[in-house]
Amino acid sequence: MKKATHERVAIEVSIAISEAARLLDVDVVSAYPITPQTHIVEHLADMVNNGELDAEYIPVESEHSAMSACIGASAAGARTFTATSSQGLALMHETLFIASGMRFPIVMVVANRSLSAPLSIWGDHSDIMANRDIGWVQFFAENGQEALDLTIIAYRVAEDKRVVLPAIVNIDGFTVSHVTEPVFMPDQASVLEFAPHKMFQMLLDPDRPVMMGPVGIPEIYTEAKMALDIALLESRAVIDETFGEFAKVFGRKYSAVEKYKSDDADIVIVTMGGISETAMTAVDRMRKRRKKVGLVRLRLWRPFPFDDLRDALKKAKVLIVFDRALSFGGCGPVASEIRANLYNSKLKRKPPVFSFVGALSGRDFTADQFAELVEKVEGYIKKGILPEYEIVGVRE
């Protein structure tokens, strides 16, 4: 494959994602508007209406119907796209398991937003964490360029005959979705060569009638779910391969786990999503004060990158895991995964994992506050304290 050409443009991230769907020449878009993902599907509707994208746009009465339409379209072999947020993702919940269980390679962008009640339109990760176990490949984008690129990568992975699973690209609501920033927009020929447009799996064929979605009796249900789990785990090899091919064609290298000044760090902060850039600023400032602090960021959430994370954290003495969602009655979801990951690891030294939950519902969490977390943890270590979890940034 030849290297792609790019045009550098200043664009709202939501619109950049819509443009990615256009470059991918999607066949069907079915969505219901909900803040803060609305700009994505509004722009797609405009492109279809203006003849810039030859696709069927299905306006529906709810997000449940949107995913149902996507399932039907994907079953007919169409390259299918949708987007949602928050309560919309919650309303889809029932159908998300159908998409993965029946192996439909739908791609969805979730503009992450807090769940009601109380009602909030602002961003955190509570919507996707309530849908952690749906059997979809799940990425987290840090900024606009990643959001665009991961949408392209998601189609290449989802439609690969070795995978055939739906995929989600998560972007932080407002703080990523509504930001205008410069991105490198690739040419369409390169995008379609990288992620070829093809009707891979057409099940709804009048000439070959089939039964779809029958009852899974106890004698087959466990095996069916195990097959899905194996497929999701084995998708990891394809994801890594796709990251590598993407770098060759588009010049941007991605990985499941990204390290930032963490190789010699005593204290490592672990994050996901757009707040990682704020944490990087905090690391830079603390490094200037000769504090050995680093950052590890998860780009891939499902399948969980067990080995990569263990390798990235093998020299750390202390971990600070910052979640933007609360698992009520438990610690942060990411912290929970990491604690479980390290428990069975062969690491000689297993660092204590401090779980902090913050930046909920779009509340600011600054670089200075990350530095304060580090100081707080240093104090806990001196006193021999290891809380199960702590909600931070709470008003006095």
N, C-alpha and C positions, 0 to 999 in steps of 0.2 A: 504494500500500500504506500502511495506517495504521501508526503507531508501536506497537511492542510494549509490553506491560506486563511488569514484572519483579517477582520476589520475591527479596529478598536472603536467602541462606541460607549457613550454614557447613556445608561438605560436603567429604568426601575427593574429591580430583580424579578418581580412578578412577570413583567413583560418579557424579560430575558428568557424565563422558563417557557412562556407561550411561544416565543420565537424558536426555542429548541424543539418544541412539539411540531412547529411548522417545518423546520429543517428535517425532522424525522419523518415527515409526510404521513402523519397519523391518519387513520381512516375514520375513526369515530371518537367524538368527544361527548361525554354525557356528564352533566354536572348541575348542581344546585348552588346558587350564590350564598356564601356565608363569609363574613369578615373573619380574618384578613386575607382569605384566598381569592376573593371575588375578582380582583384585577386580572388574575391568570385566565380565568374562563371568559371574562368579558372581552379580553383582547382576542382570544381564540374565536369567539363568536363574531367579532368584527372581521377577522381575517377570512372566515368562512363566508360571511355575508358579502365581502368585497371581492371574492374570488381569488384571494391570495393563498388559500388552503382548500384543496379539494377533499373535503371531509363531510361526514354527516354530523351535524350538531344537534344533540337531543336535549331540549330543555325539559326538565322533569319537575315533579311536584315535591320531591324530597331527596335527601341524600341516600336513603334506602333504595329508592327507585333509580337513582343515578348509578349506584354500583350494580343493581340488578340489570340495568341496560348494558353496562360495560361487560358483565358476565355473558349476556346473550350475544353481544357483538364479538367478543373474543372467541366464543364457541363457534361462531361462523367464520373465524379466521381473520378478523379485522385487527389491525394495529390500533389499540384502544388506550385512551388517556382520560384521566379525571383529576380533580383536586378538591380538597375540602379542609375543614378545620373543626376542632373543638366538638360542640354538640352535633355537628354534621357527621364527624367521624364516629361519634358515639351512636348516632342513628344508623350508620352503616354497619355497626358491629356484627349483627347477625349474618350479613351477606359476605363479610370479609373472609370468614372461614370457608365459605363455599368457593370463593375465587381460588384460594390456595389448595383446598382439598380436591378440587377438580382440575387443578394445574392450568389455570388460565393466565398467560403472561401480560396482565394488565399493569400499567405503570400509573402511579398516583403520587402527586405532590401534596404533602400535608403542611400547611402553614400553621405551625404549632401554636396553640392558644389554650388558655386555662379553661377548665370546665366549671359550669354552674352547679350549685349555688354557693356564694352569691354570684349573680351574673357578672361576667367579665369578658370583654372583647380583647384583652391584652394577652401577651404571649408568655407561655412557659411550656413545659413538656408533659403536662398532666394528661393531655388527650392521647398522645401516642403511647405513654406508659400504661394507660388503661387498655391498650391494644398491643401489648408486647408479644403476646403468645398466639398471634393469628396465622403464623406460618408463612409470612411474607419476608422476602429480603428487605432489609431496612438500612438506609444510609442517613447520615446527618451532614448537612452542608454548613460550612462556616461563613460563607460570603456568597456574593452574586456569581462569581466565576465558578465556584464549586457547584452552586445550584444548577447552573446551565450545564456544566460538564457531567454532573452526576445524573441528570435526566437522560443524557445521551448514553452514558454508561449503563444506566438501569435497563434500557431497552435491549442493548447488546447482551446483557446478562440474562434478563428475563426470557428472552426469545431463543436463547441458545438451546439446542436440542438436548444438551446434557443437563439443563436446568428446568426450563418450562415452569416457572413460578412467577407470581406477581411480585412487584417491587414498589417500595415507597421511598421517596426522597423527602426527608424532613428539612424544613427551613423555619427559622424562628419567626414568628408572627411579628410584623411591623419592623422590628430592629434589623431584619434581613429582607423580608418580603417587600417592604415599602421604601427601601433605601435606593436612591439613584447613585450608581457608581460605574466606573469604567470596567468593561469586560471585553475580552477578545471573542468576537462572534465568528465562528468558523463558516467556511463555504459549504453549501448544501451537498455538493457532489462528494466531498470528503466524509461528511456525516453519514450519507447513505451507503458509501462504500464500507465505512466502519461498522454501521448497524444496518445491514441490508433489509430493505422492505420486502417482506415475503409473507405469504399466508402459510405459516408453518403447520398449524394444527387446526384443521377444519372438521369439527365434529357434527355441526348441523348441516347435513347434506341430504337433500330430498331423495337422492338416488341411493343413499346408504343409511337408512333410518336406524337410529340407536336409542337405547334408553339411557337417560342421564339423571343422575342424582337419586338412584333407588335407595331403599332402606339398607343400611349397613348393619346386618345382624351380628350378634356377639361373636360368631365364628370368623368374621372377616374384619371387624372394626379395628381391632388392635393392629393388625397387619397393615391396614390402609393408613393409619396414622403413623405407624413406624416408617412406612415407605415415604411419607411426606417429610418426616424428620430427617431421614437419610438424604433425601433430595436437597433439603435446605442445607444440611451440613456439607454435602458434596459440592454445593454451589460455590463454596469458598475458593476452590481451585480455579473455577471459571472467573470469579471476581478478580482474583490476583492476576490471572492471565489477561483479563480485560483492562485492568489498570496499566499493565505493561504495554499492551498494544496501543492504548490511548496515548501514552507518553510518546511513543514512536511517531504517531500520526499528528497529534495536536500539541506536543511539546510540554505538556503539564503532567507531572508525575504524582500519582496518588497512591496511598496505602491504607490498609484497614486501621492501623494505629499510627499516629504521627507524634514524633518526639520533638520537643523544643527545649534545648539546653538542659536536658535531663540526664545525660550520660554520667556526669559527675555530681549530680544533685543529691543532697541528703534528704531533702523534703521535695516530694513530687506532688503537684496538683493535677488531678484528673478531671477533665471536662468533656462535654459534647456540645456541638452547635456553635452559634455565633458568639456566645460569651467567652469562647476560647481566646478570641483576639484581645479581649479585656484582660484575661488572665496572663497572656503573653506580655502585655504592657507592664503588668505587676511584676512578672519575673524579671524583665529588663531592669526595672527600678531597684528591685532587691539585689540583683547581681551587682549593680553599681555600688551597693552598700556592703558588698562582699558576702552576701547571704547565698549559700549554695542551694538555690531553689530552682526547680525545673517544671516543665509541663508535659503531660501526656494527654493527647486528645484521641477520643474514639470517633472514627469516621464511619465505621461499620458497627451496627448494633445487632443485627441478625443476618447471618449466623454470627454468634458472638466470637470474637477473635481471641480465644483462650491463650494459645501459645504465644501469639504476638504480644499480648499484654504482659504475660509473665516475663518474657524476654525484655520488654521495655522497662519493667519495674524491678529487675533482678538486683540492681545496685542501690535501690532506694532504701533509706532507713525509716522513713515515715511517709504515709500517703494521706493526702487530703482530697477526698472525692466530693465534688460539688455537683449536686443534683438540682434540676429545676422542676422537680416534681416530688411530691410526698406520698409514700406508700403508707397510708394511715395505720398507725399502730406499729409501724416498722421503720426501718431506716430508708434512705433514698434508694430508688430502684437500681441505679448504677452501682452504688456502694454495695448493695446486697449481692450483685453479680460478682463484683471484684472480690469481696470477702469469700464467697463460695469458690471462686476460681483459685485463690491463693491457698485455701485450706488444704486442698488435695495436691498442691504442687510439690515438686521436689526441690524447691528453693531452700537453700541452707538457712537463709534468714528471711522470715516472713514479717514484713513491716506491719506495724499497727495501722489500721484503716480508720481514719476519722471521717465520719459521714456528716456532711453539712447540706442543708436544704435551704435554698434562697432564690432570689430573683423571680418570685412567683408573681403571676399576673402582671408581668411587665415592669415590676418594681426595679429601679436601678440597683445594680451592684457594681461598684467601681473598682478600679485597680487598687486604690487605697484600701478598700474593704478586703480585697484578697490578701494584701499585705497584713492587715489586722488579723485575718484568719491564721496566717502563719505564726504571728506572735502569740495568738491564743493557744495554738497547738503546742508551741514551744513551752508555754506555761503549764499546759496540761501534762506534758511529758515530765517536767521537773517535779510535779506533784503526784505523778503516777496515776493520773486520771485518764480513762478512756471511755467517753460517753457512747452509748449505742448510736445516737444521732442527735443533731441539734439544728433547729430552725434558726437561721441567722438573718440579720437585716430587719428584725422586728422592731416596730416603733415602741418607744418607752411609754 
